Amino acid sequence: MRSTAHSFRTPDGVTLGVEHFGDPAAPLVLLAGGPTMLSWPDALCAELADGGRHVVRYDLRDSGASTTVDPEAPAYTLRDLAADAAALARGLDDRPAHLAGIGVGGMVAQVAALDHPGAFSALTLAGTRPVAPGPVDDDLPDHDAATMGRLFALPAPDWSDRAAVAERAAAAAAILGDDPAAARAWAERVFDRTPGTEPAVQLANQLGTVFSRLDCRPRWRERLPRLAIPTLVVHGRHDRFFPLGNGEALAREIPRARMLVLDRAATAIPGTATGEVAAAMLTPANA
């Protein structure tokens, strides 16, 4: 399916890189990047559009085609990113949107749905958790220690070298349980969309490191029971970065949330699962 890319300017003057799939008159499904829009597979976007939705995926700030200033010292907060999502939803359609977030984008989506309830009609949270980056609550599983040890042992690439960055992504994917070939191709596309080869900017695009420096207060986990929109939680059974218990906590604490566990998935949504995820997002309970 053909897509169109352009930018959207929020009322606060922030530019967001966006890509459209499907009929602009159809109900809107807004996909928040984690942090780049390419965190959402092309095939999933096309399948949602084929299901009668106007699909828009977008880059968070300091990634892709969105406003990039200084990812090492962001002058915005998680709540600002949530406001970006609400502004984009309202600017694209006068009806509430189905908002989906993946990874750190799932954190943005949770706060957006809580802070701007009138902007959204449904919520999908993929491969994420109910607390900010950093120490987790005692009842939540943290990153798998052995996996993180192997990730941190990987040598840092020359972030200005496209091939080296792609090879590092493939090696990390093998450790995480994802498809190395798919990760290599993904990293090359992310590299090509990154504005320049400045190491901090490449890190923000490839690894989402800006979130470790972001003000994510106040906590939002305790507010999750207030969510009153249909919610789908999608999580890979073999996710070692945000282990499955994090998704299970979201599904338990958000009223009437449904959970889809991808039995053969780890951190990323694999190509073999896009049809299953699209079908779950398009069911009447969540559409």
C-alpha positions as CSV (number, residue, x, y, z in Angstrom):
1,M,0.0,0.0,0.0
2,R,1.3,3.4,-0.9
3,S,1.9,5.9,1.9
4,T,2.6,9.6,2.1
5,A,5.0,11.4,4.4
6,H,5.0,15.0,5.6
7,S,5.3,17.0,8.7
8,F,2.7,18.3,11.2
9,R,3.2,21.4,13.3
10,T,1.7,21.5,16.8
11,P,0.2,24.6,18.3
12,D,3.3,24.8,20.5
13,G,5.5,25.0,17.4
14,V,6.9,21.5,17.4
15,T,7.3,19.7,14.1
16,L,6.4,16.0,14.0
17,G,7.3,13.7,11.1
18,V,4.3,11.7,10.1
19,E,3.4,9.1,7.5
20,H,-0.2,8.3,6.3
21,F,-1.6,5.0,5.1
22,G,-5.2,4.5,3.8
23,D,-8.2,6.8,3.4
24,P,-7.9,10.1,5.3
25,A,-11.7,10.1,5.8
26,A,-11.6,6.8,7.7
27,P,-11.3,6.5,11.5
28,L,-7.9,7.5,12.7
29,V,-5.4,5.1,14.2
30,L,-2.4,7.1,15.5
31,L,0.9,5.1,16.1
32,A,3.4,6.8,18.4
33,G,7.0,5.8,17.7
34,G,9.3,4.1,20.1
35,P,10.9,6.6,19.5
36,T,10.8,6.5,15.6
37,M,7.8,5.7,13.5
38,L,9.6,2.8,12.1
39,S,9.1,0.9,15.3
40,W,5.7,0.1,13.8
41,P,6.1,-2.4,10.9
42,D,5.1,-1.3,7.4
43,A,3.0,-4.5,7.1
44,L,1.0,-3.7,10.2
45,C,0.3,-0.2,9.0
46,A,-0.9,-1.5,5.6
47,E,-3.1,-4.2,7.3
48,L,-4.8,-1.6,9.5
49,A,-5.4,0.6,6.5
50,D,-6.8,-2.3,4.5
51,G,-9.1,-2.9,7.5
52,G,-10.7,0.5,6.9
53,R,-8.6,2.8,9.0
54,H,-6.6,6.0,8.4
55,V,-3.3,5.0,9.8
56,V,-0.7,7.7,10.8
57,R,2.6,6.8,12.4
58,Y,4.9,9.5,13.7
59,D,8.3,10.2,15.2
60,L,8.6,11.4,18.8
61,R,10.7,14.5,19.3
62,D,14.4,14.2,18.8
63,S,13.9,11.3,16.3
64,G,13.3,10.9,12.6
65,A,11.8,13.9,10.9
66,S,10.5,15.5,14.1
67,T,12.0,18.5,15.9
68,T,15.5,17.6,17.0
69,V,17.3,20.0,19.3
70,D,19.5,18.4,22.0
71,P,18.7,14.8,22.9
72,E,21.3,14.8,25.6
73,A,19.4,17.6,27.5
74,P,15.8,17.6,26.4
75,A,13.9,20.7,27.3
76,Y,10.5,18.9,27.4
77,T,8.8,16.3,29.5
78,L,6.9,13.1,29.0
79,R,3.7,15.1,29.5
80,D,4.8,17.4,26.6
81,L,5.2,14.3,24.4
82,A,1.7,13.2,25.5
83,A,0.4,16.7,24.5
84,D,2.0,16.2,21.1
85,A,0.0,13.0,20.6
86,A,-3.2,14.8,21.5
87,A,-2.5,17.8,19.3
88,L,-1.7,15.5,16.4
89,A,-4.9,13.4,16.9
90,R,-7.1,16.6,17.1
91,G,-5.3,18.2,14.1
92,L,-5.9,15.1,11.9
93,D,-9.5,14.3,12.7
94,D,-12.4,15.9,14.6
95,R,-13.2,12.5,16.0
96,P,-11.3,10.8,18.9
97,A,-8.5,8.6,17.6
98,H,-7.3,5.1,18.4
99,L,-3.9,5.7,20.0
100,A,-1.2,3.1,20.0
101,G,2.3,3.2,21.5
102,I,5.2,0.8,21.4
103,G,8.1,0.6,23.8
104,V,8.8,4.0,25.2
105,G,6.0,5.3,22.9
106,G,3.7,3.1,25.0
107,M,4.6,5.3,28.0
108,V,3.7,8.4,26.0
109,A,0.4,6.7,25.0
110,Q,-0.6,5.9,28.6
111,V,0.0,9.5,29.7
112,A,-1.7,10.9,26.7
113,A,-4.8,8.9,27.3
114,L,-4.9,9.9,30.9
115,D,-4.1,13.6,30.4
116,H,-6.3,14.1,27.2
117,P,-9.2,11.6,27.5
118,G,-11.3,13.5,25.0
119,A,-8.8,13.0,22.2
120,F,-8.8,9.2,22.2
121,S,-11.4,6.5,21.7
122,A,-9.2,3.4,22.2
123,L,-5.7,2.5,23.3
124,T,-3.1,-0.1,22.2
125,L,0.0,-0.6,24.3
126,A,2.7,-2.8,22.8
127,G,5.9,-4.0,24.5
128,T,5.8,-1.4,27.2
129,R,5.4,-1.0,31.0
130,P,3.4,1.1,33.5
131,V,6.4,3.0,35.0
132,A,9.1,5.3,33.6
133,P,12.6,4.4,32.6
134,G,14.8,3.7,35.6
135,P,14.2,1.5,38.7
136,V,11.0,-0.5,38.5
137,D,8.4,-1.2,41.2
138,D,9.1,-4.2,43.3
139,D,6.2,-6.2,41.8
140,L,7.3,-5.6,38.2
141,P,10.0,-7.7,36.4
142,D,13.1,-5.6,35.5
143,H,15.2,-6.0,32.3
144,D,16.6,-9.5,32.2
145,A,20.0,-9.1,33.9
146,A,21.9,-11.6,31.8
147,T,20.6,-10.1,28.6
148,M,21.5,-6.6,29.7
149,G,25.0,-7.7,30.5
150,R,25.4,-9.1,27.0
151,L,24.0,-5.9,25.5
152,F,26.3,-3.6,27.5
153,A,29.3,-5.8,26.5
154,L,28.7,-5.0,22.8
155,P,31.3,-2.6,21.6
156,A,30.0,0.8,20.7
157,P,30.0,1.4,16.9
158,D,31.1,4.4,15.1
159,W,27.7,6.1,15.1
160,S,28.6,8.0,11.9
161,D,29.2,4.6,10.1
162,R,25.9,3.3,8.6
163,A,27.2,-0.3,8.2
164,A,28.6,-0.4,11.7
165,V,25.4,0.9,13.3
166,A,23.4,-1.7,11.4
167,E,25.7,-4.6,12.5
168,R,25.4,-3.4,16.1
169,A,21.6,-3.5,15.8
170,A,21.7,-7.1,14.3
171,A,24.0,-8.2,17.2
172,A,21.7,-6.6,19.8
173,A,18.6,-8.3,18.2
174,A,20.2,-11.7,18.4
175,I,20.8,-11.1,22.1
176,L,17.2,-9.9,22.7
177,G,15.7,-12.8,20.7
178,D,14.6,-10.7,17.7
179,D,15.4,-11.2,14.0
180,P,18.9,-10.0,13.3
181,A,18.3,-9.5,9.6
182,A,15.1,-7.5,10.2
183,A,16.9,-5.4,12.9
184,R,19.8,-4.7,10.5
185,A,17.4,-3.5,7.8
186,W,15.5,-1.4,10.3
187,A,18.6,0.3,11.6
188,E,19.7,1.2,8.1
189,R,16.3,2.9,7.5
190,V,16.5,4.7,10.8
191,F,20.0,5.8,10.0
192,D,18.9,7.2,6.7
193,R,16.1,9.2,8.3
194,T,18.2,10.6,11.1
195,P,19.2,14.3,10.6
196,G,22.9,14.0,10.5
197,T,25.5,11.6,12.0
198,E,26.0,13.4,15.3
199,P,26.5,10.5,17.8
200,A,23.9,11.8,20.4
201,V,21.3,12.2,17.7
202,Q,22.0,8.7,16.2
203,L,21.8,7.2,19.7
204,A,18.5,8.9,20.3
205,N,17.1,7.5,17.1
206,Q,18.6,4.0,17.3
207,L,18.3,3.4,21.0
208,G,15.9,5.9,22.4
209,T,18.5,7.2,24.9
210,V,16.7,10.5,25.2
211,F,14.2,8.8,27.6
212,S,16.9,8.2,30.2
213,R,17.2,12.0,30.4
214,L,13.6,12.9,30.3
215,D,11.5,14.2,33.1
216,C,8.8,11.5,33.4
217,R,7.1,12.8,36.6
218,P,4.6,12.5,38.1
219,R,4.0,8.8,38.2
220,W,1.1,7.6,36.2
221,R,0.7,3.9,37.2
222,E,-1.7,4.7,40.0
223,R,-3.9,6.6,37.5
224,L,-4.4,3.6,35.2
225,P,-7.6,2.4,36.8
226,R,-9.2,5.7,35.6
227,L,-8.8,4.8,31.9
228,A,-12.3,4.4,30.5
229,I,-11.5,3.6,26.9
230,P,-11.1,0.1,25.3
231,T,-7.5,-1.0,25.7
232,L,-5.5,-3.7,24.1
233,V,-2.1,-4.8,25.6
234,V,0.2,-6.6,23.2
235,H,3.4,-8.2,24.5
236,G,6.0,-10.7,23.3
237,R,6.2,-13.8,25.5
238,H,10.0,-13.8,25.2
239,D,10.6,-10.1,25.7
240,R,13.7,-9.8,27.8
241,F,13.9,-6.0,27.8
242,F,10.4,-5.4,29.2
243,P,9.5,-8.9,30.4
244,L,5.9,-10.2,30.0
245,G,4.9,-9.3,33.6
246,N,5.0,-5.7,32.7
247,G,2.3,-6.2,30.1
248,E,0.3,-8.4,32.4
249,A,0.3,-5.6,35.0
250,L,-1.0,-3.1,32.4
251,A,-3.8,-5.5,31.4
252,R,-4.6,-6.1,35.1
253,E,-4.7,-2.5,36.2
254,I,-6.5,-0.9,33.2
255,P,-10.2,-1.7,33.5
256,R,-11.5,-4.3,31.0
257,A,-8.2,-4.3,29.1
258,R,-7.7,-7.2,26.7
259,M,-4.3,-8.9,26.4
260,L,-2.7,-10.4,23.3
261,V,0.5,-12.4,24.0
262,L,2.6,-13.0,21.0
263,D,4.0,-16.5,21.6
264,R,6.9,-16.3,19.1
265,A,7.9,-12.7,19.7
266,A,10.5,-10.9,21.9
267,T,10.9,-7.1,21.8
268,A,9.9,-6.3,18.3
269,I,6.6,-7.1,16.5
270,P,7.8,-9.8,14.0
271,G,6.5,-9.9,10.5
272,T,4.8,-13.2,11.2
273,A,2.6,-11.5,13.9
274,T,1.4,-8.3,12.1
275,G,-1.8,-9.9,10.9
276,E,-2.7,-11.1,14.4
277,V,-1.9,-7.7,15.9
278,A,-3.9,-5.9,13.3
279,A,-6.9,-8.2,13.7
280,A,-6.9,-7.6,17.5
281,M,-6.7,-3.8,17.0
282,L,-9.6,-3.9,14.6
283,T,-12.0,-5.9,16.7
284,P,-15.1,-4.0,17.6
285,A,-14.1,-4.0,21.3
286,N,-10.9,-2.0,20.4
287,A,-11.6,-0.2,17.1
